[in-house]
Structure formats: structure tokens, C-alpha cells
Amino acid sequence: MSDTDPHDRQRTFDTPAVAEPTIWDWVKSWLRGRPLPLPGPAEEAAPAESAAEMEPAPAEFEVLPGSGAREPRLSAAQLRLPMALFLAFTAQLGLERRLGSAGWSLLLYLAAAALVAWAMWEQDFELPGPLVRPSAIGPFTYRPAFLALAVVTFGLTYLTSGDNLFDGITVTLWFVSIVAILYAFWEGELPHRAMWRKVRALRWGAAWRLEISTWTWLVLAVLAVSTYLRVARLAEVPPEMVSDHAEKLLDVVDVLNGTRRIFFPRNTGREALQFYMAAATAKWLGTGISHLTLKIGTVAAGLITLPFIYLLGREIAGRETGLAAMALAGIGYWPNVISRVGLRFPLYPLFVAPAFYLLVRGLRRGERNTLLLCGLTVGAGLHGYSPTRVLPLVIAFGAALWLMHGPSKGRRLQVLTWLVTAGLVGLVVLAPLLRIAIDNPELVNYRMATRMGSAERPLPGPAWQIFLKNAAKALAMFAWDNGEVWVNSIPHRPALDWITGGLFHMGLVLLAVRYARKRRWEDLFLVLSIPLLQLPSTLSLAFPSENPATNRAAGAIVPVFLAAGLAMASIPSWARKSVTGPRSRLYGGALALAIFALAARANYRLVFVEYQNLYRLSAWNTSDAGAVIRGFATSIGSFDTAHVVAYPHWMDTRLVAMNAGVPTRDYAISSDQFGALHEETRPQLLLLHPEDLDSLAALRDLFPQGYATRWASRLPSKDFVIFFIPPSQALGGDANQGAGS
């Protein structure tokens, strides 16, 4: 007797077949925003005889009729993702090494994109969505007393900032205004009370037990590897300073001498944050006015950025995505180099990462306090590095995307009110700099005006055409060309290594496909934030050759490495679904670790070999010149009787003095000042460019007993001439007479 009910069998065979949708039906479904699912291989081949026959066979085996043997067979689900990654890595390697025609690499990328989109559509792997834990939104409340205090102290901060100095009164008023505006709009218990309650709840003297999970150890290990790659050989990579470093260190000297400006006018104007960081480093760590002092602060800024990248990734697509993004950013050549160079560049991503995290978390979970902290972060970032001025625009754009998507339904008005309060917090944090910008807009906006407009030179063409070309070049920086500035990049190579570059482009596809399926505003925000964060580079309309610039586009590090981390995190998920058995997690982790190791090796070579060698060839060895002068001054001479003969496009003589240990001196001397050297009775030392034969001849005529030697550098192109004047030559006419007797 059959186990199947005849009526059920009749219904099985009599049900009319559903017509398979055509390609045109599928295209129309995409235009309507409700795409039809693609038929999978299991649907096409599944017989309808019985429920038992409809159960799928194990993924890697197929049972052949008439035999008890099982032969291995790979399914499409097992091949799509690894093939996509292989093609992406091959394509990016071809672009990086300029292997053959770029067209072939682009075709490989298109094939990889199609495969990874297909894999995600067929759910070969799962990427966790945001953790949906929205809190109930109550009525909007505030504390009038704190709001009144914030308004008064904000006004007083603005008034007392007119002298462009952070004096004691201004700083006190500024701090009180920030605390007051936060307390005015803070929801629930005030933070200091909550902290005090937790402290009181601690049982002093009780046994403490610290438990660290395996995952926490993994996160700490990634941070340890990242820290090593950021601080290893820090003093020597990169080896020399450039003129921008001299400008920064002179501002640090001003701070240490008591001149504590809000906005520093030197070198077309700079925001204040780095100078106070460097001054604290020089004073507390004893590193002095040096390149290392600048490097310590900027490397610390880069390292602080990494945990926020992890938190943002975890908020958007789970902890594996956060860990992968943090790991790739930690070893990446691009963020590593802009941190090591010692200029303000890493201050841009330093504030983008927490601002993005706080925005996404605050909007998704409905947390007013988190949005207030987002406003605080954005306001603080405007005191850091000029490109961060685009961050308020990007945050506003992200909020607008949230308002246009489903999760905002029924909550728009309340959350919009919160966003306004967050903007007020940012405005209060900006108060001192706001006063300077209003009083002296030419100073604060000069650098931006010279790049965006014709303040320094006329635009070389129609502005819209230049902008479109700049935007295209900026978007190509990740796979093709990251610009020509050797100080903070390896010119004309991609900003990403070939592993991370392949992962990044696949991650963009994953974000696009997930947005098409789930309509998650965070996915669209991450993709579109990349060109927005590149605006400080793409808006270089007067100097289009300065675009792309890895420093001005540094804010894009956050979404770029998050997209790469998303692709990396898909590998363990794919292994868990495609490989049967208890070791599937091990296989996925091993494959991801192998890919990470390849990326780490590539980035290590980029930073410590290619970038280092290029930098040494490009920068002048002012440290060697400073060491020679220091040796002369501490032996037979003096810091006052050393000079560097000026020569076009040669050493910055201020850097020579800084490396010698006298940061406020400029050792430059021109050939028409040689006559004054006769008035000096002490030994004298002059450094000359080896091709400056006219100055050398003039010195020999004036000081016949002087003698010249050639300083042999490790690089022959960096040699210089040392001309020593004995003390007997510093007696004017009597010296010449005595020399002949």
C-alpha cells in the first residue's frame, strides 16, 4: 500500500505548471523595486515523486544510481564566491603591476562582480544585518537651566575668542558651554551621576575576576599586529622631514612658549589640534622639537581610529565584518603611510570613524544621547584638519538617507529634532574657531579658496568639467592611481594593495546587492559616502594635478576598508554553508587568515621597502646636515658659527637647524653675505650644494686657509660639501697678514 494519499498524488500531478519568468519579466521586477528570484539548479532538477526524493543530497557528493559508491562533486554554491575572489585578485594584481591591457583586468572585475552578486543572491553565504534594537521614543524633553547656561557661556566663549588665543577664561567658558549643552539635551540620568552610582556600587576589597572571551583575544591580537606595523621603525620610516614639518614644528614651539592660538596663521593657516598634541608629546615624553614628536601623535590618531572602524562594522554587518575591516585598515599601506609621515592627515579619518558609528547607531537604535555625541565628534573634528570640513555635509546626507527609508516611519519628527540638537552641540564645540572664521574669513578659508577657486591662479578650464574629471580620477585611486605626491604615497600606484583592492570592489557589489534586496539605508550610505569624503581632493579645481590626494581623501578610509571587510567576512560564512562537517568553521577561518597574510605581506613591502626607498630618494637629508652642525658645535665650534649656503630647490635650512637641536634658528646664508664672515673670530662651518661651484670659489678666495671636504651620503645624490674656516682666518686683514708670516 502506498504511503502517499491518492488525492495528494493527484494534486501533485494535476497542478498546472507555473510559467517560468522571462528575462524581460525579471528586468521589470527590478524596475518596480521587487526583483523576482532567479531559479536555482535545485528548483530546475528536483523531481516531484515524493518528499524523500526532494531532499537535497550532501553538498559535495552525489549518489549514482545502481551503485553504492559516492563520488565528489562540487556545486555552483561552492564555487561562485571563491571564483569571484580569485578573479578580483587577479584583476587588481594586473592593474597594480600594469600587466597587459587594463581592459582585460576590467573584464575580469566585471566577471567577478557578476559571480559575487549571484552568490549573494543565491545566499551562498550570509552577512548579518544590523542588530535591530530600537528603543521607544518618548516626548522630547530638555533641562532649561542647563540650556540657559549653555547659551550664556557660548556667547561669552565667542566674545573672548576675538584675540585668537586659548587663554584660561576662554577655555573655561568653552568647557562649561560644552558640558551644559550636553546636559541640557541629555536623555535620562545625567552621565556623571550614572558614573558615580557605578563607582559606589563597586565593592572594594572583594575578589576581582577578569574573564576575556576567545573573540576578545582575537580582537586584541588584530590590534597588536596593527600596532606593530604602525610603530615599527617609526623613527626611520619615513627618514626625513619636509618644509611642511618645519612649519608645524615652529607652531609647536609657539605653543610651548605660551602662544596658544585658536587658529595658526603660519603656512596659509592651520587648525590647532595637532600642535597641542605635539606640544604635549614633546613636553611629557621628552622627544623635543623633532620629527618623532609629530609622528607619535599622528600614529596614535591612526591607532585610535581602528576600534571605531570595528564598532561601525559590527553595527552594520556583525562582528566578523568589524574585525575584518579593522584588520585590513590596521595593516593597510594607505592609512599607515599617512599616519607615519607626521602631518595632520590621519586626523580626518580619526573623526570620520566615530562620527559614522555614532550616527548609524543613534539613528538605527533611536538613541538621542548617541546622536548628541555624534555632534560633539563632528564639532571637535573641525579643529583638526581642513578636509574634515566636509564631515558635517556627509553626516547630514546620511541622516537624510535614513529619513527617506522605512525605519524612520513614525519617528521622523522626533529624530529630526534630535539631529538639530546634535547640530547645536557641534556648533558650541566650534565656538572659538567660528569667531576666527567670521572675523577673518580670508585667513581661515585661504587654502580652500586657492584650490577650489581662482584666488591663486585661474581655473584651467570650466569648473564642472574639471570636477567631473577629478571625481573620476578620485574613484580610480583605489584600483589604479593614488596621485603623485611622494610625501604621503607611492606615486601612481593604487591606494590599496591587490588583495584589499579586490576585496574592496567585491564589498561594493555586496553592499549594492544587499541594498537592492533589503533596502538598508546604511549600505547605500557607505557606498555614497566614499565620493563625498573625497570632495576635499576632487574640489581641487585650480590645481587638478593635486587630485587624487591620499591625504585629502583620507576620510574615505573608513567606508573603503569597511567594504573590504564585508567581503572578507563573507569567506567564513561561505565555508560554514558550503563545507559540511564540524571543521567548516576552521576551513573558513584558515582561508580568511591566508588571504589576510598575503595582504599583510604586500602592505609591509609597500611601506617598509617601496615607500621608504622612494622617500629617501626624494627628500633631502637635512638630518645628516644637522648632525654635522651639531658635531661641530659640540666640539670645536658653536651653533652660532655654522651656516648652510642657500641653493635653489635644496635643503630647507630651518630643518637643518631643527635636526641640529636649535629649532628657532634658520641657517641660511647667501653668497653676498660672505663678507660679513670676516668679522667672526671663532671657527666657522659652511655647508654647500656640491654643484654650487661659484659659492665654493668665492669662499676659497675670501678664506685661502679654509678647506673643503665632501660629505659622502649613503645616496650619492645627497652628498654635500663642508667648508671649514679656521679661527685664524677670522681676523680680517690681519689674518691674511699673519697667514703669510
ABEGO torsion letter per residue (X at the ends): XBABBAAAAAAAAABBBBBBBBAAAAAAAAAAGBBBBBBBAAAAABBAABAAAABBBBAABBBBBGBABBBBBBBAAAAAAAAAAAAAAAAAAAAAAGBEBAAAAAAAAAAAAAAAAAAAAAGABBBBBBBBBBBBBBBBBBBAAAAAAAAAAAAAAAAAAAAGBBBAAAAAAAAAAAAAAAAAABBEBBAAAAAAAAAAABBBGBBBBBBBBAAAAAAAAAAAAAAAAAABGAAAOBABBBAAAAAAAAAAAAAAAGBBBABBABGGEBBAAAAAAAAAAAAAAGAEBBAAAAAAAAAAAAAAAAAAAAAAAAAAAEAAAAAAAAAAAAABAAAAAAAAAGBAAAAAAAAAAAAAAAAAAAAAAGBAAAAAAAAAAAAAAAAABAAAAAAAAAAAAAAAAAAABAAABGAAAAAAAAAAAAAAAAAAAAAAAAAAAAABAAAAAAAAAAAABAAABBBAEBAAAAAAAAAAAAAAAAAABAEABAAABBBGBBABBAAAAAAAAAAAAAAAAAAAAAGBAAAAAAAAAAAAAAAAAAABAABAAAOBBAAAAAAAAAAAAAAAAAAAAAAAAAAAAABBEAAAAAAAAAAAAAAAAAAAAAAAAAAAAAAAAAAAAABBBAAAAAAAAAAAAABABBAAABBBBBBBGBBBAAAAAAAAGBAABBABBBAAAAAAAAABABBBBBBBBAABAAAAAAAAAABAABBBBBBBBABAAABBBBBBBBAAAAAEAAAAAAAAX
